[in-house]
């Protein structure tokens, strides 16, 4: 999490590995930052072994994924399909 954003909104998460948190807690944090506090965007950097990917959520409705590994892309596609969504490459 961005240092300034964490210090202001979630100081207990500062310099903490968010993968330790349950998914429900991560969803609540995202909801608070995007829906309640109206931040323009949130960046989530995640790692699959040595490969880093980026999820950028903007305006509460747009989500962009960058540099997904093959494994991560399969997982994301499975999740999206289950929810009736899809990826668009641009």
C-alpha positions in Angstrom: 0.0 0.0 0.0 1.2 3.5 -0.8 3.1 4.9 2.2 1.2 8.2 2.3 -2.2 6.6 1.8 -1.5 4.0 4.4 -0.3 6.6 6.9 -3.5 8.6 6.4 -6.2 6.0 6.1 -4.8 2.7 7.5 -1.8 3.3 9.7 -2.0 -0.3 11.0 -1.2 -1.6 7.5 1.9 0.5 7.0 4.8 -1.6 5.8 2.8 -4.8 6.2 2.4 -7.7 3.8 -1.3 -7.6 2.9 -1.3 -11.2 1.8 -1.6 -12.1 5.5 -5.0 -10.5 5.6 -8.2 -12.5 4.8 -9.9 -11.7 1.5 -12.9 -10.1 3.4 -10.6 -7.6 5.0 -8.9 -6.7 1.7 -12.4 -6.1 0.2 -13.4 -3.9 3.1 -10.1 -1.8 2.7 -10.7 -1.5 -1.1 -14.4 -0.5 -0.5 -13.4 2.1 2.1 -10.7 3.6 -0.1 -12.6 3.7 -3.4 -16.2 4.0 -2.5 -16.2 5.8 0.9 -13.1 8.0 0.7 -13.4 8.5 -3.1 -9.7 8.1 -3.9 -9.2 8.3 -7.7 -7.3 5.0 -7.7 -5.7 2.2 -5.8 -2.7 0.2 -7.0 -2.2 -3.4 -5.9 1.1 -5.0 -6.7 1.1 -8.7 -6.4 3.8 -11.4 -6.9 3.7 -14.9 -8.3 7.2 -16.3 -7.4 9.5 -13.7 -9.0 7.0 -12.2 -11.4 5.2 -9.0 -10.3 1.8 -7.9 -11.6 -0.2 -4.7 -11.0 -3.9 -4.3 -10.5 -5.1 -0.6 -10.7 -8.7 0.2 -9.6 -9.9 3.6 -10.6 -13.1 5.5 -9.8 -14.6 2.4 -8.2 -15.5 0.7 -11.5 -12.5 0.5 -13.7 -9.9 -2.2 -13.1 -6.7 -2.6 -15.2 -4.3 -5.5 -14.9 -0.7 -5.2 -16.1 2.0 -7.8 -16.7 0.0 -10.8 -15.5 1.9 -14.1 -15.4 0.2 -17.0 -17.3 -0.8 -18.6 -14.0 -2.3 -15.3 -12.7 -4.1 -14.7 -16.0 -5.7 -18.2 -15.8 -6.8 -17.5 -12.2 -8.2 -14.0 -13.0 -10.1 -15.4 -16.1 -11.6 -18.1 -14.0 -12.7 -15.6 -11.4 -14.1 -13.2 -14.0 -16.0 -16.0 -15.8 -17.6 -17.2 -12.6 -18.9 -13.6 -12.1 -20.0 -13.1 -15.7 -17.2 -10.7 -16.6 -14.3 -10.8 -19.1 -11.0 -9.2 -19.9 -10.5 -6.8 -22.7 -6.9 -6.3 -24.0 -6.0 -2.8 -25.1 
